[in-house]
Amino acid sequence: MVSYYLCIGNLEGVKTMKVLIIDDEKLLVKGLRKSFEQEGFDVSVAYDGEEALRVFESGSFDFIILDLMLPKIDGITLCNRIRQQSDVFIIMLTAKDGDIDKILGLELGADDYMTKPFNTRELIARMRTLIRRQEKGEVKKDEYQFRDLMVDIGSRTVNRGEEVINLTPKEFDILVLLIRNKGRVFGREEIFQLVWGEPCYDTRTIDVHVKNLREKLKDIKTKGPMIETKWGVGYYFRKD
């Protein structure tokens, strides 16, 4: 296995870490970029959510430093959309003190968070920790299993044993959102906003998708569906 170092430049046999900084505070981005480049990173930047998606989809990154409050597409929505495509390390930045925002970010796939203002050296230290965990095999987020159901985010495939379960793109995205957060109830409007990336005007769309998803995931060995209903609230993926 190749070892990763954050303080080494382009030495033979050592991978140069690529980081995408997403924040609308240009002075902060400028300072982070300088610090990361001094550490040997290959750095890209974006100043709003839409630009960030374009940059992300045009390259391959090892880390994403993602601000919670962004123009055009907010950090929570952007985090979820990136997670639907990749298991890249994501560290969220937030100016808010409320734990709800931080917990929500982690539940939707962020690996860590830091509250502004923060020390850049601490941020880099946390990145080193994530890399060490990855090398030890402690970090693996591209596959999720529930009984004999296997969901592979990287290949966007769902299997039950040897059987391939064919899902539409939105069905797959809803499944990933729910199975990544087993037991957590998501409201219909929240699911729509996170999966479609826009406000929800008709919750029946979610009901139809979940109904079709349940039918495809039907497991006769269990007494109830994998995706449960919290009446009056929304849907969740069962833990047991």
C-alpha positions in Angstrom: 0.0 0.0 0.0 1.3 3.5 -0.9 1.8 5.7 2.1 0.3 9.2 2.1 2.2 12.2 3.4 0.8 15.7 3.7 4.2 17.4 4.0 5.9 15.9 1.0 5.9 17.2 -2.5 6.1 15.2 -5.7 8.5 12.5 -4.6 8.6 9.3 -6.6 6.2 6.7 -5.2 4.3 9.3 -3.1 0.9 10.4 -4.2 0.2 14.1 -4.3 -2.9 14.8 -2.3 -5.6 16.8 -4.2 -7.9 19.0 -2.2 -10.9 21.1 -3.3 -11.6 24.1 -1.1 -15.3 25.3 -1.3 -16.0 28.6 0.5 -17.3 32.0 -0.5 -14.9 33.8 1.9 -12.1 34.6 -0.6 -9.6 35.7 2.0 -10.1 32.5 3.9 -9.7 30.5 0.7 -6.5 32.4 -0.2 -5.0 31.6 3.2 -5.9 27.9 3.1 -4.7 27.6 -0.5 -1.3 29.0 0.5 -1.0 26.8 3.5 -2.0 23.6 1.7 0.3 24.3 -1.3 3.2 24.7 1.2 2.3 21.3 2.5 2.5 19.8 -1.0 -1.1 19.7 -1.9 -2.5 20.1 -5.4 -5.3 22.7 -4.7 -8.5 23.7 -6.5 -11.0 26.2 -5.3 -14.7 27.1 -5.8 -16.7 30.0 -4.3 -20.3 28.7 -4.6 -22.2 25.4 -4.7 -22.8 25.3 -8.5 -19.1 26.1 -9.3 -18.1 23.5 -6.8 -20.1 20.7 -8.5 -18.5 21.6 -11.8 -15.0 21.5 -10.4 -15.7 18.3 -8.5 -17.1 16.5 -11.5 -14.2 17.6 -13.7 -11.5 16.0 -11.6 -10.5 13.6 -8.8 -9.9 14.7 -5.2 -8.7 13.2 -2.0 -10.2 15.9 0.3 -13.0 18.4 0.1 -13.0 21.3 2.6 -16.7 22.4 2.4 -18.3 25.5 4.0 -21.8 25.0 5.3 -23.2 28.3 4.2 -22.7 28.7 0.4 -24.4 30.7 -2.4 -26.6 28.9 -5.0 -26.3 25.4 -3.4 -25.9 25.1 0.3 -23.2 23.0 1.9 -25.5 20.3 3.3 -27.1 19.7 -0.1 -23.8 19.8 -1.8 -22.3 17.3 0.7 -25.1 14.8 0.0 -24.8 15.2 -3.8 -21.1 14.6 -3.7 -21.6 11.6 -1.4 -24.0 10.1 -4.0 -21.0 9.9 -6.4 -17.9 9.6 -4.3 -16.4 8.5 -0.9 -13.9 11.4 -1.0 -13.0 12.8 2.5 -15.2 15.8 3.4 -14.5 18.2 6.2 -17.2 20.7 6.8 -16.7 24.3 8.0 -19.4 26.1 9.9 -19.7 29.5 11.4 -22.7 28.3 13.4 -22.4 27.1 17.0 -25.6 24.9 16.9 -24.9 21.2 17.2 -27.8 20.3 14.8 -26.0 21.7 11.8 -22.8 19.8 12.7 -24.6 16.5 13.4 -26.7 16.8 10.2 -23.5 17.3 8.2 -21.9 14.2 9.6 -25.1 12.1 9.1 -25.2 13.1 5.5 -21.6 11.9 4.9 -19.1 14.4 6.1 -16.1 12.9 7.8 -15.4 15.7 10.2 -16.3 19.4 10.9 -14.6 22.5 12.2 -16.2 25.7 13.5 -14.9 29.0 12.3 -12.5 30.5 13.2 -10.1 27.6 13.3 -6.4 26.8 13.3 -5.1 25.6 9.9 -2.6 23.4 11.6 -5.4 21.6 13.4 -7.3 21.1 10.1 -4.2 19.5 8.5 -3.7 17.3 11.6 -7.3 16.1 11.3 -6.7 15.3 7.6 -3.6 13.2 8.6 -5.8 11.3 11.1 -8.3 10.5 8.4 -5.6 9.2 6.1 -4.1 7.0 8.9 -7.6 5.6 9.5 -8.0 4.8 5.8 -4.6 3.1 5.7 -5.6 0.9 8.7 -8.9 0.0 6.9 -11.0 1.9 9.4 -12.6 4.1 6.8 -14.7 2.5 4.1 -17.9 4.3 3.1 -18.5 3.2 -0.5 -20.5 0.1 0.4 -23.4 -0.5 2.7 -24.9 -3.8 3.7 -28.2 -4.8 5.3 -28.6 -8.5 5.7 -28.0 -9.9 2.2 -28.6 -6.5 0.5 -25.4 -4.8 -0.7 -25.3 -1.2 -1.9 -22.2 -0.1 -3.8 -22.1 3.7 -4.2 -19.0 3.7 -6.4 -20.6 1.5 -9.1 -24.2 2.6 -8.2 -25.3 -1.0 -8.0 -27.6 -2.9 -5.6 -27.4 -6.7 -5.2 -29.1 -9.3 -3.1 -26.8 -12.2 -3.2 -26.3 -13.0 -6.9 -29.4 -11.0 -7.9 -29.0 -7.6 -9.4 -31.7 -5.1 -8.3 -32.3 -2.5 -10.9 -33.2 1.0 -9.5 -33.8 4.3 -11.2 -31.2 7.0 -10.5 -33.5 8.7 -8.0 -34.5 5.5 -6.3 -30.8 4.7 -5.8 -30.1 8.2 -4.4 -33.0 7.9 -1.9 -31.8 4.4 -0.9 -28.3 5.7 -0.3 -29.6 8.6 1.8 -31.7 6.3 4.0 -29.3 3.4 4.4 -26.4 5.7 5.3 -28.5 7.1 8.1 -30.3 4.0 9.4 -33.0 4.8 12.0 -33.1 8.5 11.2 -36.4 9.8 9.9 -36.3 12.1 6.9 -39.4 14.2 6.0 -40.7 14.0 2.4 -39.7 17.7 1.7 -36.2 17.0 3.2 -35.7 13.9 1.0 -36.8 15.9 -2.1 -34.5 18.8 -1.4 -31.5 16.5 -0.7 -31.9 14.2 -3.6 -33.3 16.6 -6.3 -31.4 19.6 -5.0 -34.4 21.9 -5.1 -37.5 22.9 -3.1 -40.3 20.3 -2.9 -43.6 21.3 -4.4 -45.3 17.9 -4.4 -44.6 15.3 -1.7 -46.4 12.6 -3.7 -43.3 12.3 -5.8 -41.4 10.9 -2.8 -44.3 8.6 -1.9 -44.3 7.1 -5.4 -40.5 6.6 -5.4 -40.5 5.0 -2.0 -43.4 2.7 -2.9 -41.5 1.5 -6.0 -38.3 1.2 -4.0 -40.0 -0.9 -1.3 -41.4 -3.2 -3.9 -38.0 -3.8 -5.5 -36.3 -4.4 -2.1 -39.1 -6.6 -0.8 -37.6 -9.3 1.5 -40.0 -12.1 2.4 -37.7 -13.1 5.3 -38.7 -10.0 7.2 -42.0 -9.1 8.7 -41.9 -5.5 7.4 -40.2 -3.5 4.7 -36.6 -2.3 4.9 -37.9 1.3 4.5 -40.4 2.1 7.3 -42.9 5.0 7.6 -43.0 7.3 10.5 -46.6 8.4 10.2 -47.0 12.2 9.8 -43.2 12.7 9.6 -41.5 10.7 6.8 -39.4 7.6 6.0 -36.4 5.8 7.5 -34.3 2.7 6.9 -34.8 0.1 9.7 -31.8 -0.7 11.9 -32.4 -4.4 12.7 
